[in-house]
Amino acid sequence: MSLDEAVRPARERLAALWDHLGIRSAHVATQVPADIADFAAHHPDRLSGLVLCVPTRLDPAPFAAIADRVLMIAGSTGPTAGTTARAAERLPGATRVVLDGYEAQGWADAAADRPDIADTMIRFFDRIGPTGHAVASPGRIAEAGSHAGITWRMQGTGPALVLMPFFLAPSQWQPVLSWLASRFTVVTLGGPYLGGVAALEDRARAPSYQATFRTLIDFMAPALDSAFLEVGCGSGSLTRRLARQAGHGQRITAVDVNPFLLEEARALAGAEGVDGAIAFGPGNAEALPFPDESFDCVYSVTVLEECDADRAIAEMVRVARPGGRVGIIVRAIDMPQWWNLPAPETLRRKIDVPPQSVAAHGVADASLYRRMRQAGLQRLVCFPSLVTLDRPDGQIWRYREDHVLSQLSPDETTAWRALRDAARREELLFMAHPMHCAVGVKAGGSASG
């Protein structure tokens, strides 16, 4: 995949897909507002209704022109509550529904946790109706396919409803798909340019992120015949990178608890011709499906924030061979992130704080090092790192910037955009966020280095 193809705007891909499927206008539902934001700003007449389903990051500005057609579904606690409440103040006419007793993090499996969101969506679409924004049912070209880099699957009859990927939800829309398809022609989207897959793939293209991963592998000092395990491979962006640089004698196993991401990971590995070097399979970080002492090198990157970190570390140690290496990288929410902008202190106090998204028993701070030591790992090499992003049109940049914009007042937003645009003109626009990183050695064996 060329860089030019990778950075083609999502709005162009979606417009091409709409045309290919014969969709004049459609209802859309997504958890990731950035996926549809530019399309909404450039093609508002092609959106009959828009559901932002438990979004954790949201810049309301692109949706101002269609605010009366926007429904925001939020948890009663957690990041979606504040994000949507602040957005509602800037989107007069938008509808906001709160799911009582529900906390939705970025990785929430919302459709499985709260299938009543389907009824909420249907009532909203029935209320706004097609008047003035007619919805044409898609032409039945096929039941599934791919166009403009977006995969799609179609089922049901009635007005068009396009379901875009959740960020990291294992079940995606599947728990409510049959109910929605009884009322709509449902077009479910996927592929490497939308949702969490797009963010993971975009992040993996950042040179500093690649350098952090290379350092992790270097400190693991694999032998030519090492057996690797990646815990929580996501879209497989790092797995594929390892496969390209590994020797022919090295074996790579990659597991994830998310079947949707595994499907995407297999497809991307096949497209790059490295699928034969990687064994993808299901696996929970807290209960890895392997015997004791199965791997020489076990690593995990930005996964232990979302699970029981101590159990996951213990499992990684269990499946490592004596003398084998265990490497872990997590986001650092206990350290400030940095935007290269001359922001005033009042604004800096908001933008310097990284997203505080971590599960109740997850780890996203310097306690990682102590936890690894307490799990029995020896000779720890600890190397906190900065990952730098400098492509403001990229999905991972948008994901992080939307977190900032969701917190700012209208005046602060204006100031932010002025500072950002000035830095971009000077070619000095970038941000950096910290990661905690470490590699340890399992006791026993004769590992050197």
N, C-alpha and C positions, 0 to 999 in steps of 0.2 A: 504494500500500500504506500503510495507516494504521499509526501507531506501535503501537497496541494489538494489531493483527494481527501485526506484526513480532515483538513480544515475547511472544506466546502461548507458554507452556512447551512444550518439545519432548516432554515426557512425555505431555501431553494430545494432541498431534498423533499420536504413536505409538500411544497407546491407541485413539484413534479409527480409525486405519488398521488396527490389529489387528482391531477389531470389524467394520470395513467388509469386510475380506477373509476374515472367518470364521476367523481364527487364534486358537485358544485359548492356545497356547503355542508358542514358536518358538526355535530356535537363532538366535543373532545374532553377526555379526562386524563389527568396526569398528576404525579406527585412532584415532578421536577419542573417548576415554572419556566426555567431558562430554556427548556426544550421547545416550548411553544411561544415564548415571549416575542421574538422577532417576527414570527409568522403572524401573531396577533396584531403587531404594530403595522406590518406591511400589507396584510390581507384580512382586515377585520370582517369583511363581508363573507369570508369563507368559514367563519366560525359562528355557528348558530347558538351554541352555548358552550361554556367552558367550566369544568369542574377542576379545581385545584385541591386534590385529595391529600390531606395531612402533609402539606409542604412545610419543611423545616427552614427553608431559605426562600425569600420572596421579595423581589423588587416590584412594587406595584405599578410603577410608571408605565410599562408597556401595555398594561391592560386598562388604562384610563378610558379609552374610547369605547370599550365594550363592557364597562363595569356593570351595566344592568343585565348582562348575560353571564356574569361570573358568579359561581358558587364556590365558597371556600369551606372545606370540611376540616375541622380541627379537633384534636384531643382536648380534654378539659385541663390537662396538665402537660408539662413538657414543652419543648421548643415550638411546637405547632400552635399552641395556645397564644403565646405572645406574638409570634410572627403574623398570624392571621388577624389578631385584634388590631395591631398597628396598621396592617394593610387596609383593613376595613375603614379606618379613619381617612385614608387617602383614596378610597374607591367608593365614593357615595353612589348608592344604587346597587352595589354588590350584596349578595346574600352570604351570611356566615352561619354555619350550623356547627354546634359543639357536641361531640360524642361524650356523654357523661361517663366519668370513671375510666377514661382511656388516656393513656400516655403514649404518644407516638414519637419514637426516635427516627432518625433517618433510615434505619434498617428495619423499621416496623413492617410486619406482615399484615397490613391493614385489612385487606379483603378477607383474610382468614380470621383475623381477630374480631372484626366487626362487619360481618356480611350485610348488616342493615344499611351500610353505605349505598348499596344498590337501590334500595327503596328511596333513600334520600335523593339520589341522583335522578331517579325516574320521576319523582314528584316535582323536582326542579325543572326538568326538561318539559314535563307536561304543562307546568305553569307558564314558562316563557314561550312555549309553542314555536311553530315555524314562521309565524306571521312576520313578513318583512325580511325574513332570513330563511328562505325555503331550503329544505334539506332534500337533496336528490339522492335516491338510493343508488349505490354503486352498481355499475354494469358488471355482470357476472363474467369476468374474464377467466377466473379460475378460483379455486378455494384458497390457494396460498401462492406465494411467490416472493420475488424480491425486485425492487426498483429503486434507483437512485441511492443504493446502498442501504435501504431500509427493507427488512423482511416484514411480510404481512400475512395474516391469516384471517379469513372471512367466514362468518357464520350468522345465521338468523335472517330475518326479513324485517323491513320497515325502514325508518329514517336511519341515516348513517351515524354511527357512534364510533369514534376512533379512540381506542384505549392505548395510551402510550405507556412505556414501562415504568413501574415503580423503581425507586433508587436501588434497593437491595433486597426487596421482599422475596422470600423463597417461593411463595405461591403465586406471586404476581396477581393477575385478575381472575385466576382460575376458579376460586370458590364462588364467584358471583357471575361467571360468564354465561352459564345456561339461562339464568334469570334475565340478564340483560339482553341476551339473544332472542328471548321470547317477545321482546318489544322493539328491538332495533336490528339493523344490519350491523353487526359488530365487526370492526376491523382492528385486530390486535397487532401492534407493531413491535419490532425488535431489531437486533443488529447492533453494530459497533458504534453508531452515531447518536444514540439516544439513551437516556436514563443513566443508571449507574455504570453500565458498560462503557459508555462514552467518556464518563469522568475518569474511570480507571485507565482506559486506554490513553486518554489525553495526558494524564499525570505521568504515565510511563514514558512519554515522549520528552519529558523535561530532562535536560542533561544532568542537572544536579540530583534528580531523583535516581537516574541511572547510576550516577557516581556513588550514591549512598548504597544502592543495592550491590554494586561491584565491590565496595568495601566490605559489606557483610559477607559476600562469598569469599573474598580474599582472606578474611580473618578465619573463615571456616577451613581454609587450606585443604580443599578436597584432593584426594588421590585420584589417579586416572581411572580407577574402577569404582569410584564411590557411588553409593546408592543414596539419592536425594529424596527427601519428602518435603513438599510445600504444604503447609497447613493453612487452608483458606485461600485458595488460588484465585478466587473471583473470576475475572474474564480471562485469566491466564497470561496477562501481559508480561509478568516477571518470569513465569514458567517458560514461555517461548524464548525470552531473552537468554535464560540459562541454557536452554536446549541449543541455541545457536552458538553459544560459547563453550559448551561442555565438550569433552572428548567423547569419542564413539563408545568408549567402554563405560561411561557413566550412565546410570539409570535414573530416571526422574519419575516420581509418582506425585500427583497433585490431587488434593481432595478439597471439597467444599460442601457445606451443608445445604447450599442453594442449588436446586436442580436447574433453575433458569440460567444461572451464571455458568454452570457446567456445560449446558448445551451450547451457550455462546462461546465458551472457551474451546470446546472441541471444534466448532466451526472455524474459529479464527486460527487455531493451530493447523487445521487442514488447509486453509487458504494460504498459509505461509510455508506449507510443506514440512512442518516439524511434528506433525501428529504422531508419526511413528516413533519418535523419541520420548514421548510423554504418555504415561498411563493416567488418565483422568478418572476419578471415581468419587462417589459420595463419601463424606466423612465429617463427623462432628469433632471439633477441636477438643471438646471435653471428654470424648470417649472414642479415641482413634481406633479404626477397625483393623489393627495390625498386631501381631504378636510382639512380645518384648524383644528389644535389641534387634530391630529389623533394618535400621538405616544408619549410614555413616554420618549424614548431615541432615538435620531437621531445621527448617526455618519457617517463620511466619512474619508477614508484613501487614500492619494496620488491621489486625483481626482481633487481638486480645482486648481491645476497647469494648467489644460487643458481646463478650461471653464471661464466664467465670474464669478469670485470668489464672488464678492459682491452680485450678484443675487442669486447664489447658497446658500450662507449663509442666506440670507433673506428667501429663500424658506425653508431651514432647520428649521429656527426659526418659520416660519408660521405653519408648520405641527406638531411642538412640542406642547404638552399640557402645559398650565400654570404650572410652577414649574418643567417642564420636563428639561432634560439635552440635550445639543448639544455638541458633541465631534468632533474635527477635527484634522487630522494629514496631514501635507504636507512636501515635501522635503525642505531642507534648502540650497538654492544655495548661500545664503549670508554668509555662514560659511564654513571654509575649511574642506575637507575630509582628511582622514589620512590613509596612507599606512605604515605599520610597517616595513619600509625598511630604511637603512642608506643612503638615496639618497643624492647626492650633491645638493647644492642650485640651480644650473642651471636646474636640473631635477625636483627638488621639486617645483619650480615655476609653472611647467606645471601640475604635478600630484596632487597637493593639491587643485586645482580648480575643483569643482564638475561640472558635465554637466549642462550647462546653458539653460536647456530646460524648457520653460514656455510660455504659450500663452499670447497674448497681454494683456488680462484682468485677467489672472490667478494670483495666489499667491504662492510663493515659498520662502518666506522670513519672517522676524519678523513682517511685517505689518499684519500678520494673527491675532495677538492678538488685535491690534487696530481695525481691521475690525470687529472682533467678538463683541467687546465692543460697537462699533458704531451701530451694528445691534440690540442692546438692551439686549444682554446677560449680566447677572450679576454674581458676585462671581466667576470670572474666576480663574481657576487653570491652570497655564501655566507650562509646563514641557518639555523643549527641551530635546531630547534624541539622543543617538548614537545607530545606528544599525551596528552590527559587522558581517562581513562575513569572513569565514575562510576555505571555500571549493573551491579551485581554479578550480576544475573541474565542479562546479555547474554553471547552466545557468545564475544566477544573477551575480555571480562573473565575468563570461566571458563577460557579457553585460557591466559591469562597467570597466573591464580591457581593453576591446576593445576600449572604449572611450579614455583611456590613450594612447594605442598603435597607435591609429589613428593620434595622434598629434606628435609622436616622430620621429626624424630622424633615419636613419639606425644605426648610432653609439649610439644614445641614447637608441634605442631598444635593442641593444646588452648589454648595461650597465644595463638596466631594467631587462632583463631576467637573467643576472648573479646575481643581487641582490635578485630577486624573488626566484631563485632556491636555493640560499644559505639559505635564510630564511625558505624555505620549508624543507630543510634537517634538520634544527635545530628545526623544528616544531614550528616556531614563525611567520609563514606567516598569516597575517590577515589585513583587512582594516576596517575602520569605517567611516560611513557617517552620518551627522546630520539630524534630523527631527525637525520641529516645531510642538508642540502638545499642545492642550488646550481643556478644558471642561468648558462650561458655563451653567447657569441656566436661563431659560426663566422666565420673570417676571410674578408674580401672582402665585396662588396655595399655597401649604403648604409644598414644598419639604424641606427636612432636610438634614444635612450632610455637 
